[in-house]
Amino acid sequence: MGIVPRVRQMIQPLSDCCLPDDSGDDDDETASPADKSELHNTIKNLSLKLDDLSTCNDLIAKHGAALQRSLNELDGLRIPSESSEKLKAVNERATLFRITSNAMINACRDFLELAETHSRKWQRALQYEQEQRVHLEETIEQLAKQHNSLERAFRSGTSGRAANPTKSFSEGSFLTSKGEDSEEDEETEYFDAMEDATSFITVIAEAKEDRKAEGGTPGPVDWTSSDNVLDGTSLVPKEPPKVKRRDRIPDKPNYSLNLWSIMKNCIGRELSKIPMPVNFNEPLSMLQRLTEDLEYHHLLDKAVHCTSSVEQMCLVAAFSVSSYSTTVHRIAKPFNPMLGETFELDRLDEMGLRSLCEQVSHHPPAAAHYVFSKNGWSLWQEITISSKFRGKYLSIMPLGAIHLEFQASGNHYVWRKSTSTVHNIIVGKLWIDQTGDIEIVNHKTKDRCQLKFLPYSYFSKEVARKVTGVVSDEQGKAQYVLSGSWDEQMECSKIVQSSPSSPSSDGKQKTVYQTLPAKLLWKKYPLPENAENMYYFSELALTLNEHEEGVAPTDSRLRPDQRLMEKGHWDEANTEKQRLEEKQRVWRRRRLEACSRGCGSEDAEKEADTYMPLWFERRLDPLTGEMACVYKGGYWEAKEKQEWHMCPNIF
């Protein structure tokens, strides 16, 4: 017994090796139709042999049982005549059993010979296909590089003749020192499309000659004294904190978990509605992740002193990009805040600011955020997280506008976040990418900045995680070109002249920007030592969940499941997380019952889902025309008096 299951175990690897899987990765199928037909016929023959083995197995079991019964009956015989008849029957059944056994042995021999022969053949074919695929990938990559090189050379020649016969320039990445071809001019910079899906080209202008070529354009094209505010912006030294903050947390435990066993039933569903164990989390809430955007607040402190609104826009753009720098290694999911949960960051002495977040909606999850800086700016936003699991990747779409206002100048900036995508959810190493366009608008001066986050591509010649942008004034004239990467740094170059280039082969016309040498706007701080074992937290992130006295009872620092996870007690954290989620469901049912007594069922459900925030109130945003939660005051006064009686018991 057990022969057929063992045979099936033998045939399964062969069929897995020969037949395409159902994962959707059609790129792996390189066999020709004739090869596929042969493989299918062979698998069919093996399946027929397996059916023969199964039939023989059933007959052996049947005749074996009959033979055993006959032998038992033989033992109880006493009369010689009866013994003779029974012995005859036993011999007949034994003969049938022997014939069946021989048939099964022959079928097994045929199967093994066939499987062994084709197994060697398939192994050689598979090895050959793998080698051919690697060779093909290398060839395609080389062809792509040659194509891009020829295209750049062609456009360089046509653009050079159209703009300036004595100069040559080409397209490509702004950061030529990071992986670009050494043949290209070291002073040449080139950017991706930003204007109406066309690309533009930038060239570093030689200071005096290019200004003469412009016809003697006066001072505004030069780096004037007012531009010095951009010098060394990202090199602002970190002042030692006045309060000693922690610089490490317990190392992340090494717990294994089958991701697919949880995610396979979640394809297409809203991620916030999927119950997830803490194994996929990091010990910070979404409110704390939102507060991490302030890590490079000194960019805004610097922007306060800008006398030019377009220079100030450059710093605001660098600040908007810097908020993504912490995400490059942070593929873990933050905790979904409980409805009514808050998080404060009271760093008035250390960072010059106070920040408050409150979870104002649970489905869909939405958080309101307000920041006041004593250095002369304030920031507020309401972000709703929309996320979808697509099987191979996870898309995270932050919805809502971000407002930034400088009190002295009255400049009011508004922008929205880009889309984050987590790749290789099921198979492979997880990695995150930022894609899409961001438009930053100064609603007072009408200055604009168009930022483009380039998606990663294996065949792209561009620097990974690249960001490009153009800052334009109220007349729509380009003033600055921005370039860098969202995980490393951003630079700006002042435009001294722009001109159209010759149309390319596809009929699109590009703009040529002559710029002065680039200046560094922002550079990412290095990660703390041992960051890979501490969820890749930055220095600021390590301090966000540090226990502080006097915070509201709804503060994320007091959330028990998050605290247990940080300490490494993941099993206890999962139990506590289930308790909190059930408590929140009970709280919602009670609100629903209270609302149903005064209105219909549909209205009651809507009313139950409408939470009245404690520290924020919903107003119409006059700039975007959307309803948004804005800070109504009272939190810091309540903290000073330690009057928290109005706070709900959510933990």
Salt bridges, closest charged atoms under 4 A:
ASP25 OD1 - LYS392 NZ 2.29
ASP28 OD1 - ARG133 NH1 2.47
GLU29 OE1 - LYS36 NZ 3.54
GLU38 OE2 - LYS121 NZ 2.22
GLU73 OE1 - LYS86 NZ 3.52
ASP110 OD2 - LYS49 NZ 3.87
GLU116 OE2 - ARG120 NH1 3.31
GLU137 OE2 - ARG133 NE 3.37
GLU141 OE2 - LYS145 NZ 3.52
GLU151 OE2 - ARG155 NH2 2.56
GLU171 OE1 - ARG155 NH1 3.16
GLU171 OE2 - LYS510 NZ 2.63
ASP181 OD2 - ARG152 NH2 2.68
GLU184 OE2 - ARG152 NE 2.94
ASP210 OD2 - LYS167 NZ 3.72
ASP222 OD1 - ARG211 NH1 2.81
ASP227 OD2 - LYS494 NZ 3.66
ASP231 OD1 - LYS519 NZ 2.78
ASP251 OD1 - ARG248 NH2 2.86
GLU282 OE2 - ARG289 NH1 2.72
GLU282 OE1 - ARG330 NE 2.90
GLU292 OE2 - ARG289 NE 3.80
GLU292 OE2 - ARG330 NH2 2.64
ASP293 OD2 - LYS417 NZ 3.03
ASP301 OD2 - HIS297 ND1 3.19
GLU341 OE1 - ARG559 NH1 3.32
GLU344 OE2 - LYS639 NZ 2.59
ASP346 OD1 - ARG354 NE 2.97
ASP346 OD2 - LYS639 NZ 3.13
GLU350 OE2 - ARG245 NH2 2.56
GLU382 OE1 - ARG618 NH1 3.60
ASP437 OD1 - LYS452 NZ 3.57
GLU439 OE2 - ARG448 NH1 2.86
GLU462 OE2 - LYS461 NZ 3.91
GLU462 OE1 - LYS466 NZ 2.96
ASP487 OD2 - ARG465 NH1 3.31
GLU488 OE2 - LYS178 NZ 2.08
GLU539 OE1 - LYS238 NZ 3.24
GLU548 OE2 - ARG245 NH1 3.07
GLU548 OE2 - ARG557 NH2 3.59
GLU549 OE2 - HIS547 NE2 3.41
ASP555 OD1 - ARG557 NH1 2.94
ASP561 OD1 - ARG559 NE 2.83
GLU566 OE1 - ARG246 NH2 2.88
GLU566 OE2 - ARG563 NH1 3.07
GLU576 OE2 - ARG579 NH2 2.38
GLU581 OE2 - LYS577 NZ 2.61
GLU582 OE1 - ARG585 NH2 3.16
GLU582 OE2 - ARG589 NH2 3.33
GLU605 OE2 - ARG588 NH2 3.99
ASP609 OD1 - ARG588 NE 2.72
GLU617 OE2 - ARG619 NH2 2.31
ASP621 OD2 - HIS403 NE2 2.45
GLU626 OE2 - ARG416 NH2 2.94
